């Protein structure tokens, strides 16, 4: 908002109108999308992905991952490896 010289509340309203979601939800959905690729294609551990994506810790990462994808990172990896 500051970089665009807008008030935070106006920026959030405009962002929601354009993207149909809030900026933080959008930001986390992008991070989780990247995390999913790291977990299954690169074979990184949950801790490594958490560190790469600058989450506070792996617990925080797992909580955000589960909130956005409906399953934990380990469950996600297990489902992907079954295919």
Secondary structure, DSSP 4 states (H G I P E B T S, - for coil): -TTTT--HHHHHHHHHHHHSS-HHHHHHHHHHHHHHHIIIII---HHHHHHHTT-SSHHHHHHHHHHHHSS-HHHHHHHHHH-
